[in-house]
Amino acid sequence: MPMLLPHPHQHFLKGLLRAPFRCYHFIFHSSTHLGSGIPCAQPFNSLGLHCTKWMLLSDGLKRKLCVQTTLKDHTEGLSDKEQRFVDKLYTGLIQGQRACLAEAITLVESTHSRKKELAQVLLQKVLLYHREQEQSNKGKPLAFRVGLSGPPGAGKSTFIEYFGKMLTERGHKLSVLAVDPSSCTSGSLLGDKTRMTELSRDMNAYIRPSPTRGTLGGVTRTTNEAILLCEGAGYDIILIETVGVGQSEFAVADMVDMFVLLLPPAGGDELQGIKRGIIEMADLVAVTKSDGDLIVPARRIQAEYVSALKLLRKRSQVWKPKVIRISARSGEGISEMWDKMKDFQDLMLASGELTAKRRKQQKVWMWNLIQESVLEHFRTHPTVREQIPLLEQKVLIGALSPGLAADFLLKAFKSRD
């Protein structure tokens, strides 16, 4: 923000703050002109933001922007039809109606500009409801968020089927957000639900497959929003099954309370355990398919990872990552695995680490959205959009380096007025 504000900023602010928030209270610390000479008296209404209050205080840029909004501000720009639509989704969602939850997640996944605004209104309403419920629960989280990752063939879907049925039989409501990889040519298969036939028929379980659409880190662009909606619908255990394609797929660790890594018993040499990456983010490592002829290699892999984890930096003061063996075919070790997961939750809650972790995740979520919005505004700006095809062609034929091309686009963006 401090780097961008000195440049002609009308378009930047309009793009960054293009949301269903129709009432802003701004406080800028700057001189009598903001950026490239915009007079103090100019109202922000001219930018189409419908602002009600803004001030410039003191000399020199203090790099501070304060925005205060209320739920009433969010809904002022909605038509009666849109307001009824959002109210219907919200009411059905908090009543636990699966159809409304599915429609709400579809809404937040939409890339249509108006639907994105409606989604933000809905999310704000759900967030307020969620906070009220947490306050009535003495400040304790309403749900336990668990991320699952692992290489292809580790048996993630088979494990979730057995594990999910066990949890619903014990009275829990389970939501599974299964992330499928997207192809740039043919999209996603979204086949996870077909591999969980029993669990998908359970009325206390909700399975939602979603495509990555090119998002890195093994999650989708709207995974955080989907988690919030599932918790608003009353699900007390949220499982996020990620795209398990390698050691870089650990973005889910910034969204969940506990990160579980599933590994097959023949998953490579013992050095894989000490590489920086996904293994050091794991709170629990489970060696799957520990049955039949694979029991011996499963024990060997377990011993190797126990040794490897000892060499990694300690991330928690109260929890030491565990390595266990499980089998979704025989059920061996899965009940004990849930006991360890509950121990983790209890210890992290009692120490305050879970609360601190969730607060940090909220900040990461915010900055991810800011980066996405700024990048989208940059790519769609007329000056930049016109230059992109030409510069891409020059980079492809070697006439221009990628660094020079990027520098040219940034300069074009800064001097667009």
Disulfide bonds with the S-S distance in Angstrom:
none
